[in-house]
Amino acid sequence: MASAPLSPSVYRRRRIVAVLLGVAVLAFVVLLVRAIADGDGEAGGERTTSAKATPTPTPPELPGGGRSLLPDRRIVAFYGAPQAAELGQLGIGTPAGAARKLAKQARPYIRKTRPVLPAMELIAVVAAAHPGEGGRYNTRQEPKVINRYLRAARKAKALLILDIDPEWRMGPGEVPGNVIGSVQAREVNATSAWLAQIVKRRNLPEKLFLIHQFTDDMVDDTQLQERPGLAMVLNADGFGGQAIKKAKYRAFTRSPRDFFFEGFKLFYREDSDLMTPRQVLRLRPPPDVVIYE
């Protein structure tokens, strides 16, 4: 997966509508390779039997143990990419350094009745102002970059979330930054169905499926479907003062789809009078996912 050179005008604003798929793809590849090596795929030929009984494999667990994400825990994440510090906190310094800062930021959210699970939200597709490979106005993260953050996430016992950003998917003749893109509910539903199928087939722990939203028309959440095996979150995105952020959160938490959990995003640079963790937890309902950019 080659990457086009990153334009210097890479976009600072990440006011996203995003479908975040966690590390399901990576888990799927690993399990598929194991299956082939064991002779469980077409490439492996017939499987030889053994007189010795095969022990039942232990189902994979989440970082820190267990198989359920929400509402058992609260997720606190850093967002960004290494191409530019303006893209978010996660891209500042090394992945290991970001993990240490994330642990410090997550600490005030810990409660005896609800532990915190840290997460690294890596922008997997970065929008650009000029077309690159294939005429696309974006550049894709190389596998080696994703793997570097995956190693850091595993060491920190954190989730790795891959951000795929439809806000920057433009129509004919449209350029990122001039218009705000969007995604249709049927496309989100197709993606969630695909991920839920992988979770079921491979007996994986619950996966985070996160949709960022900063305007009412970014995605029609009334048409979104619940999926078993996925912790589905509508995240209130967008920067500004506390009053506007609280109002937007109240508006987005009124979704008629009661299977969605609540998310809230904060911006270290763009938010005026950045809310403290205590203030965030006073929101009603308190967010299940908190993301810092």
DRENDO-1510 file (C-alpha; in Angstrom, 1 decimal, always signed):
<recs>
REC; n; res; u; v; w
REC; 1; MET; +0.0; +0.0; +0.0 .
REC; 2; ALA; +2.1; +2.9; -1.3 .
REC; 3; SER; +1.6; +6.4; +0.0 .
REC; 4; ALA; +1.5; +9.6; -2.0 .
REC; 5; PRO; +3.8; +12.4; -0.7 .
REC; 6; LEU; +2.0; +14.3; +2.0 .
REC; 7; SER; +1.1; +17.8; +0.9 .
REC; 8; PRO; +2.3; +20.6; +3.2 .
REC; 9; SER; -1.3; +21.8; +3.2 .
REC; 10; VAL; -2.4; +18.7; +5.0 .
REC; 11; TYR; -5.6; +19.6; +6.9 .
REC; 12; ARG; -5.4; +20.7; +10.5 .
REC; 13; ARG; -9.1; +20.4; +11.1 .
REC; 14; ARG; -10.3; +16.9; +11.7 .
REC; 15; ARG; -14.0; +17.7; +12.3 .
REC; 16; ILE; -14.8; +14.2; +11.3 .
REC; 17; VAL; -17.5; +11.8; +10.4 .
REC; 18; ALA; -15.5; +8.6; +10.9 .
REC; 19; VAL; -15.9; +4.9; +11.1 .
REC; 20; LEU; -13.3; +3.6; +13.5 .
REC; 21; LEU; -12.6; -0.1; +13.2 .
REC; 22; GLY; -10.1; -0.9; +15.9 .
REC; 23; VAL; -7.6; -3.6; +15.0 .
REC; 24; ALA; -10.1; -6.0; +13.6 .
REC; 25; VAL; -8.4; -6.2; +10.3 .
REC; 26; LEU; -5.0; -7.0; +11.8 .
REC; 27; ALA; -6.5; -9.6; +14.1 .
REC; 28; PHE; -8.3; -11.2; +11.1 .
REC; 29; VAL; -5.0; -11.4; +9.1 .
REC; 30; VAL; -3.2; -13.0; +12.0 .
REC; 31; LEU; -5.9; -15.5; +12.6 .
REC; 32; LEU; -6.1; -16.3; +8.9 .
REC; 33; VAL; -2.4; -16.9; +8.6 .
REC; 34; ARG; -2.6; -19.3; +11.6 .
REC; 35; ALA; -5.5; -21.1; +10.1 .
REC; 36; ILE; -3.6; -21.7; +6.8 .
REC; 37; ALA; -0.5; -22.8; +8.7 .
REC; 38; ASP; -2.6; -25.3; +10.6 .
REC; 39; GLY; -4.0; -26.7; +7.3 .
REC; 40; ASP; -7.4; -25.1; +7.9 .
REC; 41; GLY; -7.4; -23.2; +4.6 .
REC; 42; GLU; -7.3; -24.2; +0.9 .
REC; 43; ALA; -3.6; -23.5; +0.7 .
REC; 44; GLY; -2.9; -25.9; +3.6 .
REC; 45; GLY; -4.1; -29.1; +1.9 .
REC; 46; GLU; -5.7; -31.9; +4.0 .
REC; 47; ARG; -5.3; -31.8; +7.7 .
REC; 48; THR; -3.6; -34.7; +9.3 .
REC; 49; THR; -5.2; -36.1; +12.4 .
REC; 50; SER; -3.4; -36.8; +15.7 .
REC; 51; ALA; -4.2; -39.3; +18.4 .
REC; 52; LYS; -3.4; -36.5; +20.9 .
REC; 53; ALA; -6.5; -34.4; +21.8 .
REC; 54; THR; -6.2; -30.7; +20.8 .
REC; 55; PRO; -6.8; -28.4; +23.8 .
REC; 56; THR; -9.6; -25.9; +23.4 .
REC; 57; PRO; -7.9; -22.5; +22.6 .
REC; 58; THR; -8.5; -19.7; +25.1 .
REC; 59; PRO; -10.7; -17.0; +23.5 .
REC; 60; PRO; -8.7; -13.8; +22.9 .
REC; 61; GLU; -9.2; -11.0; +25.4 .
REC; 62; LEU; -9.0; -7.2; +25.4 .
REC; 63; PRO; -6.0; -5.3; +26.8 .
REC; 64; GLY; -6.2; -5.7; +30.5 .
REC; 65; GLY; -8.4; -8.7; +30.2 .
REC; 66; GLY; -12.1; -9.4; +29.6 .
REC; 67; ARG; -14.0; -9.4; +26.3 .
REC; 68; SER; -16.5; -6.5; +26.8 .
REC; 69; LEU; -15.7; -2.9; +26.2 .
REC; 70; LEU; -18.8; -0.8; +27.1 .
REC; 71; PRO; -20.2; -0.1; +29.5 .
REC; 72; ASP; -17.7; -2.1; +31.6 .
REC; 73; ARG; -15.0; +0.5; +31.1 .
REC; 74; ARG; -14.5; +4.1; +30.0 .
REC; 75; ILE; -12.3; +4.6; +27.0 .
REC; 76; VAL; -9.9; +7.6; +26.9 .
REC; 77; ALA; -8.0; +8.2; +23.7 .
REC; 78; PHE; -5.4; +10.3; +21.9 .
REC; 79; TYR; -6.1; +11.2; +18.3 .
REC; 80; GLY; -3.7; +12.1; +15.5 .
REC; 81; ALA; -1.0; +11.0; +13.0 .
REC; 82; PRO; +2.8; +11.4; +12.8 .
REC; 83; GLN; +2.8; +13.4; +9.6 .
REC; 84; ALA; +2.1; +16.7; +11.4 .
REC; 85; ALA; +1.6; +17.8; +15.1 .
REC; 86; GLU; -1.4; +19.8; +13.9 .
REC; 87; LEU; -3.2; +16.5; +13.2 .
REC; 88; GLY; -3.5; +15.7; +16.9 .
REC; 89; GLN; -1.8; +14.8; +20.1 .
REC; 90; LEU; -1.1; +11.2; +19.1 .
REC; 91; GLY; +1.4; +12.3; +16.4 .
REC; 92; ILE; +3.5; +14.5; +18.7 .
REC; 93; GLY; +6.7; +12.7; +19.6 .
REC; 94; THR; +7.1; +8.9; +19.6 .
REC; 95; PRO; +4.2; +6.5; +20.0 .
REC; 96; ALA; +5.7; +5.4; +23.3 .
REC; 97; GLY; +5.9; +9.0; +24.5 .
REC; 98; ALA; +2.3; +9.5; +23.5 .
REC; 99; ALA; +1.3; +6.4; +25.4 .
REC; 100; ARG; +2.9; +7.8; +28.6 .
REC; 101; LYS; +1.1; +11.2; +28.2 .
REC; 102; LEU; -2.1; +9.3; +27.5 .
REC; 103; ALA; -1.8; +7.3; +30.7 .
REC; 104; LYS; -1.4; +10.6; +32.6 .
REC; 105; GLN; -4.4; +12.2; +30.9 .
REC; 106; ALA; -6.6; +9.2; +31.5 .
REC; 107; ARG; -5.9; +8.9; +35.2 .
REC; 108; PRO; -8.5; +11.5; +36.4 .
REC; 109; TYR; -11.3; +9.5; +34.6 .
REC; 110; ILE; -10.6; +6.3; +36.6 .
REC; 111; ARG; -13.4; +5.3; +39.0 .
REC; 112; LYS; -13.6; +2.2; +41.3 .
REC; 113; THR; -16.7; +1.1; +39.6 .
REC; 114; ARG; -15.5; +1.8; +36.1 .
REC; 115; PRO; -11.8; +1.4; +35.0 .
REC; 116; VAL; -10.3; +3.2; +32.1 .
REC; 117; LEU; -9.0; +1.6; +28.9 .
REC; 118; PRO; -6.6; +3.8; +27.0 .
REC; 119; ALA; -6.7; +4.0; +23.2 .
REC; 120; MET; -4.7; +5.4; +20.3 .
REC; 121; GLU; -6.8; +6.7; +17.5 .
REC; 122; LEU; -4.5; +6.8; +14.4 .
REC; 123; ILE; -5.6; +8.6; +11.3 .
REC; 124; ALA; -5.2; +5.9; +8.7 .
REC; 125; VAL; -6.2; +8.1; +5.7 .
REC; 126; VAL; -5.0; +11.7; +5.8 .
REC; 127; ALA; -6.7; +14.3; +3.5 .
REC; 128; ALA; -4.6; +16.6; +1.3 .
REC; 129; ALA; -5.3; +19.7; -0.8 .
REC; 130; HIS; -3.8; +18.2; -4.0 .
REC; 131; PRO; -4.3; +14.9; -5.8 .
REC; 132; GLY; -1.7; +12.2; -5.3 .
REC; 133; GLU; -1.6; +8.6; -6.4 .
REC; 134; GLY; -4.7; +7.6; -8.4 .
REC; 135; GLY; -6.0; +11.1; -8.3 .
REC; 136; ARG; -7.0; +10.7; -4.7 .
REC; 137; TYR; -6.9; +13.8; -2.4 .
REC; 138; ASN; -5.5; +11.7; +0.4 .
REC; 139; THR; -2.5; +9.7; +1.5 .
REC; 140; ARG; -2.7; +6.3; +3.3 .
REC; 141; GLN; -0.6; +5.3; +6.2 .
REC; 142; GLU; +2.0; +2.7; +5.3 .
REC; 143; PRO; +1.7; -0.6; +7.1 .
REC; 144; LYS; +5.0; +0.0; +8.9 .
REC; 145; VAL; +3.5; +3.2; +10.5 .
REC; 146; ILE; +0.4; +1.3; +11.6 .
REC; 147; ASN; +2.5; -1.5; +13.0 .
REC; 148; ARG; +4.7; +0.9; +15.0 .
REC; 149; TYR; +1.6; +2.3; +16.7 .
REC; 150; LEU; +0.2; -1.2; +17.2 .
REC; 151; ARG; +3.3; -2.3; +19.0 .
REC; 152; ALA; +3.1; +0.8; +21.3 .
REC; 153; ALA; -0.5; +0.2; +22.0 .
REC; 154; ARG; +0.1; -3.4; +22.9 .
REC; 155; LYS; +2.9; -2.5; +25.2 .
REC; 156; ALA; +0.7; +0.1; +26.9 .
REC; 157; LYS; -2.3; -2.3; +27.1 .
REC; 158; ALA; -4.3; +0.1; +25.0 .
REC; 159; LEU; -6.6; -0.2; +22.0 .
REC; 160; LEU; -5.4; +0.9; +18.5 .
REC; 161; ILE; -8.2; +2.5; +16.5 .
REC; 162; LEU; -7.9; +3.1; +12.8 .
REC; 163; ASP; -9.6; +6.3; +11.6 .
REC; 164; ILE; -11.2; +6.1; +8.1 .
REC; 165; ASP; -12.6; +9.5; +7.4 .
REC; 166; PRO; -15.5; +10.0; +5.0 .
REC; 167; GLU; -15.7; +13.7; +5.7 .
REC; 168; TRP; -13.0; +14.1; +3.1 .
REC; 169; ARG; -14.6; +11.9; +0.5 .
REC; 170; MET; -15.6; +14.4; -2.2 .
REC; 171; GLY; -18.1; +14.3; -5.1 .
REC; 172; PRO; -17.1; +15.1; -8.7 .
REC; 173; GLY; -15.2; +18.4; -9.0 .
REC; 174; GLU; -15.0; +18.9; -5.2 .
REC; 175; VAL; -11.8; +19.5; -3.3 .
REC; 176; PRO; -11.2; +18.7; +0.5 .
REC; 177; GLY; -11.4; +21.8; +2.6 .
REC; 178; ASN; -13.8; +23.6; +0.3 .
REC; 179; VAL; -16.8; +21.5; +1.1 .
REC; 180; ILE; -17.7; +19.1; +4.0 .
REC; 181; GLY; -18.1; +15.6; +2.9 .
REC; 182; SER; -20.6; +13.1; +4.3 .
REC; 183; VAL; -21.4; +9.4; +4.4 .
REC; 184; GLN; -24.7; +7.6; +3.9 .
REC; 185; ALA; -26.1; +5.3; +6.6 .
REC; 186; ARG; -26.2; +2.3; +4.2 .
REC; 187; GLU; -22.4; +2.6; +3.8 .
REC; 188; VAL; -21.9; +2.7; +7.6 .
REC; 189; ASN; -24.2; -0.2; +8.0 .
REC; 190; ALA; -22.3; -2.2; +5.4 .
REC; 191; THR; -19.1; -1.5; +7.3 .
REC; 192; SER; -20.5; -2.4; +10.7 .
REC; 193; ALA; -22.0; -5.7; +9.3 .
REC; 194; TRP; -18.5; -6.6; +7.8 .
REC; 195; LEU; -16.8; -6.0; +11.2 .
REC; 196; ALA; -19.4; -7.8; +13.2 .
REC; 197; GLN; -19.1; -10.8; +10.9 .
REC; 198; ILE; -15.3; -11.0; +11.5 .
REC; 199; VAL; -15.9; -10.7; +15.3 .
REC; 200; LYS; -18.3; -13.6; +15.2 .
REC; 201; ARG; -16.4; -15.8; +12.8 .
REC; 202; ARG; -13.1; -15.4; +14.8 .
REC; 203; ASN; -14.6; -15.3; +18.3 .
REC; 204; LEU; -12.9; -12.0; +18.9 .
REC; 205; PRO; -13.6; -9.7; +21.9 .
REC; 206; GLU; -15.9; -6.7; +21.4 .
REC; 207; LYS; -14.7; -4.1; +18.9 .
REC; 208; LEU; -15.2; -0.4; +19.1 .
REC; 209; PHE; -17.2; +1.1; +16.2 .
REC; 210; LEU; -17.1; +4.9; +16.5 .
REC; 211; ILE; -18.9; +7.5; +14.4 .
REC; 212; HIS; -17.7; +11.1; +14.8 .
REC; 213; GLN; -20.3; +13.8; +14.1 .
REC; 214; PHE; -20.1; +17.5; +14.2 .
REC; 215; THR; -23.2; +18.5; +12.2 .
REC; 216; ASP; -26.7; +17.0; +12.1 .
REC; 217; ASP; -26.5; +16.1; +8.4 .
REC; 218; MET; -23.1; +14.3; +8.5 .
REC; 219; VAL; -24.9; +10.9; +8.9 .
REC; 220; ASP; -28.5; +10.0; +9.4 .
REC; 221; ASP; -28.2; +8.1; +12.7 .
REC; 222; THR; -31.9; +7.1; +12.6 .
REC; 223; GLN; -31.0; +4.6; +9.9 .
REC; 224; LEU; -28.0; +3.1; +11.6 .
REC; 225; GLN; -28.3; -0.5; +12.7 .
REC; 226; GLU; -27.2; -2.3; +15.8 .
REC; 227; ARG; -24.6; -5.0; +15.4 .
REC; 228; PRO; -23.7; -7.8; +17.9 .
REC; 229; GLY; -20.1; -7.9; +19.0 .
REC; 230; LEU; -19.6; -4.1; +18.4 .
REC; 231; ALA; -19.6; -1.3; +21.0 .
REC; 232; MET; -21.2; +1.4; +18.9 .
REC; 233; VAL; -20.5; +5.0; +19.8 .
REC; 234; LEU; -21.8; +8.4; +18.4 .
REC; 235; ASN; -19.1; +10.9; +19.2 .
REC; 236; ALA; -19.8; +14.6; +19.6 .
REC; 237; ASP; -17.0; +16.3; +17.7 .
REC; 238; GLY; -16.1; +19.9; +16.9 .
REC; 239; PHE; -14.1; +22.5; +18.8 .
REC; 240; GLY; -15.2; +25.7; +20.5 .
REC; 241; GLY; -16.2; +27.1; +23.9 .
REC; 242; GLN; -17.7; +25.1; +26.6 .
REC; 243; ALA; -21.3; +26.3; +26.0 .
REC; 244; ILE; -21.4; +25.3; +22.4 .
REC; 245; LYS; -19.7; +22.0; +23.1 .
REC; 246; LYS; -22.2; +21.1; +25.8 .
REC; 247; ALA; -25.1; +22.1; +23.6 .
REC; 248; LYS; -23.9; +20.0; +20.7 .
REC; 249; TYR; -23.4; +17.0; +23.1 .
REC; 250; ARG; -26.9; +17.4; +24.4 .
REC; 251; ALA; -28.2; +17.5; +20.8 .
REC; 252; PHE; -26.3; +14.4; +19.7 .
REC; 253; THR; -27.2; +12.3; +22.7 .
REC; 254; ARG; -30.8; +12.5; +21.7 .
REC; 255; SER; -30.4; +9.9; +19.0 .
REC; 256; PRO; -33.5; +7.6; +18.8 .
REC; 257; ARG; -31.1; +4.7; +18.5 .
REC; 258; ASP; -30.7; +3.8; +22.2 .
REC; 259; PHE; -28.1; +1.1; +21.5 .
REC; 260; PHE; -25.4; +3.8; +20.9 .
REC; 261; PHE; -23.0; +4.8; +23.6 .
REC; 262; GLU; -21.8; +8.4; +24.0 .
REC; 263; GLY; -18.6; +9.9; +23.0 .
REC; 264; PHE; -17.1; +13.4; +23.5 .
REC; 265; LYS; -14.0; +15.0; +21.8 .
REC; 266; LEU; -11.8; +17.7; +23.2 .
REC; 267; PHE; -9.1; +19.8; +21.4 .
REC; 268; TYR; -6.0; +20.9; +23.3 .
REC; 269; ARG; -5.4; +23.8; +20.9 .
REC; 270; GLU; -8.7; +24.8; +19.4 .
REC; 271; ASP; -11.0; +24.5; +22.4 .
REC; 272; SER; -11.3; +27.8; +24.3 .
REC; 273; ASP; -11.3; +27.1; +28.1 .
REC; 274; LEU; -10.6; +23.4; +27.7 .
REC; 275; MET; -12.9; +21.3; +29.9 .
REC; 276; THR; -11.4; +19.4; +32.8 .
REC; 277; PRO; -12.0; +15.7; +33.3 .
REC; 278; ARG; -14.3; +16.6; +36.2 .
REC; 279; GLN; -16.4; +18.9; +34.0 .
REC; 280; VAL; -16.5; +16.2; +31.3 .
REC; 281; LEU; -17.8; +13.7; +33.7 .
REC; 282; ARG; -20.5; +16.1; +34.8 .
REC; 283; LEU; -22.1; +15.9; +31.4 .
REC; 284; ARG; -25.4; +14.0; +31.3 .
REC; 285; PRO; -25.1; +11.3; +30.4 .
REC; 286; PRO; -21.4; +11.1; +31.2 .
REC; 287; PRO; -19.5; +10.1; +28.0 .
REC; 288; ASP; -18.4; +6.5; +27.6 .
REC; 289; VAL; -15.6; +7.5; +25.3 .
REC; 290; VAL; -13.4; +10.7; +25.7 .
REC; 291; ILE; -11.0; +11.6; +22.9 .
REC; 292; TYR; -8.3; +14.3; +23.0 .
REC; 293; GLU; -6.9; +15.8; +19.8 .
</recs>
